[in-house]
Amino acid sequence: MTATTTQASEFIIVGQCQGVGFTLWDIAPAPTDPFRRATVIEELGVDAADAFGSVNTAWGATARDAVDNFVADLREQSGLDDYSLTADSRTDRIGDVGAVRSHATCARGPVDITATVTPGPDSFTVTGAHPYDTRVHERMRSALAGAGITFPAGEIAVRIDDHRGVAETLDLAIVCAILGAAGEVDRHVLDRVACLGEVGHSGDVYGVFGIAEVVRTAQANGYRTVVVSASKARAVRDLNLGLDVIGVRNIGEAVKYLNRRADN
């Protein structure tokens, strides 16, 4: 038995009760920030109601546990021993709920970062970072603290698929992946943007070296929106690459922008 069996996270479950079963449409980690949680539930509730569905929350050590617990409650309420998920439920979404991917680029090509946040003893691991980047753990923790954002509890795991020889230029993408896995940043928005910036211990976002080539790589790899430091935004726009350029001064602004874009 592992420690994860005694700890649980809250998940948002969207779907429709069919009387004899529940059709699962979507599931995602519930944001830990109360305001963001309420906003997400309200927005999902409007969309679900339009399709005659509902938004619910359930707790579990994993997304699968949360769904099982939720269905068990409905089974008890219905009095039907065979109440379960319907055959057309989107069960393919359950397995990848915890994994969130963000994207960065450098002159040599794209870089993907994957993060997971799971219940368990507090830990933070980063694999695939540049060997010279020996302070990435400290930098991420202090940057979030400097931005007034609580570092997620539980087991935090970050994987950099190919750092392509760069180190701190991946900072903003790493932070966004962590917050996406924690439910603080919309994961679907992260699929569509390239996050290009370094972060300081204060939570400020700084420009990366060779920003012109970095942004051109982003465009060449299909990204149409880039998040960069405010200090570099004008220079990026002046490249006239037809990109949606978002300049942010700190992590907090990046989070607000990404979530606001998800709402549109």
C-alpha positions as CSV (number, residue, x, y, z in Angstrom):
1,M,0.0,0.0,0.0
2,T,1.4,3.4,-0.9
3,A,0.9,6.8,0.6
4,T,-1.3,7.9,-2.3
5,T,-4.1,5.7,-1.0
6,T,-4.6,7.9,2.0
7,Q,-4.6,11.2,0.2
8,A,-7.1,12.6,-2.3
9,S,-7.6,15.4,-4.8
10,E,-10.7,17.0,-6.0
11,F,-11.8,16.5,-9.6
12,I,-14.5,18.2,-11.7
13,I,-16.7,15.6,-13.5
14,V,-18.9,16.7,-16.4
15,G,-21.6,14.5,-17.9
16,Q,-25.2,13.5,-18.0
17,C,-27.2,11.2,-15.8
18,Q,-29.2,8.7,-18.0
19,G,-31.2,7.2,-15.2
20,V,-29.6,3.8,-15.4
21,G,-26.1,5.1,-15.8
22,F,-23.9,8.2,-16.2
23,T,-22.3,9.4,-19.4
24,L,-18.9,10.9,-18.7
25,W,-18.1,13.8,-21.0
26,D,-15.0,15.3,-19.3
27,I,-12.9,15.2,-16.2
28,A,-10.2,17.6,-14.9
29,P,-8.5,18.4,-11.6
30,A,-10.3,21.1,-9.7
31,P,-8.3,24.2,-9.2
32,T,-7.1,24.6,-5.6
33,D,-7.6,28.4,-5.7
34,P,-11.2,28.9,-4.4
35,F,-12.0,31.8,-6.8
36,R,-10.6,30.0,-9.9
37,R,-12.4,26.8,-8.8
38,A,-15.8,28.6,-8.6
39,T,-15.2,30.3,-11.9
40,V,-14.3,27.1,-13.7
41,I,-17.3,25.3,-12.3
42,E,-19.7,28.1,-13.2
43,E,-18.4,28.3,-16.7
44,L,-18.5,24.5,-17.2
45,G,-22.0,24.5,-15.7
46,V,-23.4,26.9,-18.3
47,D,-22.0,24.8,-21.2
48,A,-23.2,21.5,-19.6
49,A,-26.7,22.9,-19.0
50,D,-27.0,23.8,-22.6
51,A,-26.4,20.2,-23.5
52,F,-28.7,19.0,-20.6
53,G,-25.8,17.8,-18.6
54,S,-24.3,18.7,-15.2
55,V,-21.1,19.5,-13.4
56,N,-20.1,17.6,-10.3
57,T,-17.1,17.2,-8.1
58,A,-15.6,14.1,-6.5
59,W,-12.5,13.2,-4.6
60,G,-10.1,10.5,-5.2
61,A,-6.4,9.5,-5.1
62,T,-6.5,9.5,-8.9
63,A,-9.0,10.6,-11.6
64,R,-10.1,6.9,-11.9
65,D,-10.8,6.8,-8.1
66,A,-12.8,10.0,-8.3
67,V,-15.0,8.7,-11.1
68,D,-15.5,5.4,-9.3
69,N,-16.4,7.2,-6.1
70,F,-18.8,9.5,-7.9
71,V,-20.5,6.6,-9.7
72,A,-20.7,4.6,-6.5
73,D,-22.6,7.5,-4.9
74,L,-25.0,7.7,-7.8
75,R,-25.5,3.9,-7.7
76,E,-26.5,4.2,-4.0
77,Q,-28.8,7.1,-4.7
78,S,-30.5,5.3,-7.6
79,G,-30.9,2.0,-5.8
80,L,-29.7,0.2,-9.0
81,D,-27.0,-2.4,-8.3
82,D,-25.8,-2.2,-12.0
83,Y,-25.6,1.6,-12.2
84,S,-22.3,2.5,-14.0
85,L,-20.8,4.6,-16.7
86,T,-22.5,4.2,-20.0
87,A,-20.8,2.7,-23.0
88,D,-20.4,6.0,-24.8
89,S,-18.6,7.7,-21.8
90,R,-15.3,9.4,-22.7
91,T,-13.2,7.1,-20.5
92,D,-10.2,7.8,-22.6
93,R,-9.9,11.1,-20.8
94,I,-9.5,9.5,-17.4
95,G,-6.0,8.1,-17.9
96,D,-4.3,11.4,-19.0
97,V,-6.1,13.7,-16.6
98,G,-3.0,14.2,-14.5
99,A,-0.6,14.9,-17.3
100,V,-0.3,18.4,-18.8
101,R,2.0,19.4,-21.6
102,S,3.3,22.9,-22.2
103,H,5.5,24.1,-25.1
104,A,8.6,26.2,-25.6
105,T,11.0,26.6,-28.5
106,C,14.6,27.6,-29.1
107,A,16.6,28.2,-32.2
108,R,17.2,24.4,-32.6
109,G,13.6,23.4,-32.4
110,P,10.5,22.9,-30.2
111,V,10.7,21.7,-26.6
112,D,7.8,19.9,-24.9
113,I,7.4,19.8,-21.1
114,T,5.1,17.4,-19.3
115,A,4.0,17.8,-15.7
116,T,2.0,15.7,-13.3
117,V,0.6,16.4,-9.9
118,T,-0.5,13.4,-7.9
119,P,-1.5,12.9,-4.3
120,G,1.3,11.6,-2.0
121,P,4.2,12.8,0.1
122,D,5.4,16.2,-1.1
123,S,8.2,15.9,-3.7
124,F,9.4,17.7,-6.8
125,T,11.4,16.0,-9.5
126,V,12.6,17.3,-12.9
127,T,14.0,15.0,-15.5
128,G,15.6,16.0,-18.7
129,A,16.8,19.4,-17.7
130,H,20.1,20.8,-19.0
131,P,23.0,19.4,-16.8
132,Y,24.2,23.0,-16.2
133,D,20.7,24.0,-14.8
134,T,21.4,22.7,-11.3
135,R,19.0,25.2,-9.6
136,V,15.8,24.6,-11.5
137,H,14.0,23.2,-8.5
138,E,14.9,26.1,-6.3
139,R,14.0,28.6,-9.1
140,M,10.6,27.2,-9.8
141,R,9.6,27.1,-6.1
142,S,10.9,30.6,-5.4
143,A,9.3,32.0,-8.6
144,L,5.9,30.8,-7.6
145,A,6.3,32.0,-4.1
146,G,7.4,35.4,-5.4
147,A,4.3,35.5,-7.6
148,G,2.1,34.8,-4.6
149,I,1.2,31.3,-5.9
150,T,1.2,28.3,-3.6
151,F,3.4,25.5,-4.8
152,P,1.2,22.5,-5.4
153,A,1.1,19.8,-2.7
154,G,1.8,16.2,-3.5
155,E,4.2,14.5,-5.9
156,I,5.2,17.0,-8.6
157,A,7.0,15.4,-11.6
158,V,8.3,17.4,-14.6
159,R,9.7,15.9,-17.7
160,I,11.6,17.8,-20.4
161,D,11.6,15.7,-23.5
162,D,14.6,17.4,-25.2
163,H,16.2,20.5,-23.8
164,R,18.0,21.0,-27.1
165,G,21.0,22.6,-25.2
166,V,19.1,25.3,-23.4
167,A,18.4,25.7,-19.7
168,E,16.7,28.7,-18.2
169,T,14.9,29.6,-21.4
170,L,12.4,26.9,-20.6
171,D,11.3,28.4,-17.2
172,L,8.0,29.9,-18.2
173,A,6.9,26.7,-19.9
174,I,7.9,24.6,-16.9
175,V,5.9,26.8,-14.5
176,C,2.9,26.8,-16.8
177,A,3.0,23.0,-17.0
178,I,3.1,22.6,-13.3
179,L,0.2,25.0,-12.8
180,G,-1.7,23.3,-15.5
181,A,-1.3,19.9,-13.8
182,A,-2.4,21.5,-10.6
183,G,-5.6,22.9,-12.2
184,E,-4.6,26.5,-12.0
185,V,-4.0,27.0,-15.7
186,D,-6.3,25.7,-18.4
187,R,-4.5,22.7,-19.9
188,H,-6.2,23.0,-23.3
189,V,-4.9,26.5,-23.8
190,L,-1.4,25.3,-23.1
191,D,-1.6,23.0,-26.2
192,R,-1.9,26.0,-28.4
193,V,0.7,28.4,-27.2
194,A,4.5,28.6,-26.9
195,C,5.7,30.0,-23.5
196,L,9.0,31.7,-24.1
197,G,10.6,33.3,-21.0
198,E,12.8,32.9,-18.0
199,V,11.5,33.5,-14.5
200,G,13.2,35.2,-11.5
201,H,12.9,34.4,-7.9
202,S,10.4,37.3,-7.6
203,G,8.1,35.7,-10.1
204,D,9.0,38.2,-12.8
205,V,9.2,37.0,-16.4
206,Y,12.4,37.9,-18.3
207,G,13.3,37.8,-22.0
208,V,15.2,34.9,-23.5
209,F,18.5,35.1,-25.5
210,G,18.0,35.3,-29.2
211,I,14.3,35.9,-29.0
212,A,13.9,36.5,-32.8
213,E,15.1,33.0,-33.7
214,V,13.2,31.4,-30.8
215,V,9.9,33.0,-32.1
216,R,10.6,32.1,-35.7
217,T,11.0,28.5,-34.6
218,A,7.7,28.7,-32.8
219,Q,6.0,30.0,-36.0
220,A,7.7,27.3,-38.1
221,N,6.4,24.6,-35.8
222,G,2.8,25.7,-36.1
223,Y,2.3,28.0,-33.1
224,R,0.3,31.1,-33.7
225,T,0.4,32.5,-30.2
226,V,3.5,33.2,-28.1
227,V,3.8,34.3,-24.5
228,V,6.9,36.4,-24.0
229,S,8.2,38.9,-21.4
230,A,6.7,42.3,-21.7
231,S,10.2,43.7,-22.4
232,K,10.5,41.7,-25.6
233,A,6.9,41.9,-26.8
234,R,7.5,44.9,-29.1
235,A,10.6,43.4,-30.7
236,V,8.6,40.2,-31.4
237,R,5.7,42.1,-32.9
238,D,8.1,44.0,-35.1
239,L,9.2,40.8,-36.7
240,N,5.8,40.8,-38.5
241,L,5.3,37.1,-38.4
242,G,1.6,37.3,-38.0
243,L,1.7,35.9,-34.5
244,D,-0.6,36.7,-31.5
245,V,2.1,38.1,-29.2
246,I,1.3,38.3,-25.5
247,G,3.7,40.3,-23.3
248,V,3.6,39.5,-19.5
249,R,5.6,41.0,-16.7
250,N,5.2,38.2,-14.2
251,I,3.8,34.7,-13.7
252,G,0.6,36.0,-12.4
253,E,-0.1,37.9,-15.6
254,A,0.7,34.8,-17.6
255,V,-1.8,32.8,-15.6
256,K,-4.5,35.4,-16.0
257,Y,-3.9,35.7,-19.7
258,L,-4.0,32.0,-20.3
259,N,-7.2,31.4,-18.3
260,R,-8.9,34.4,-19.9
261,R,-8.1,33.1,-23.3
262,A,-9.6,29.7,-22.3
263,D,-12.9,31.6,-21.5
264,N,-13.1,33.1,-25.0
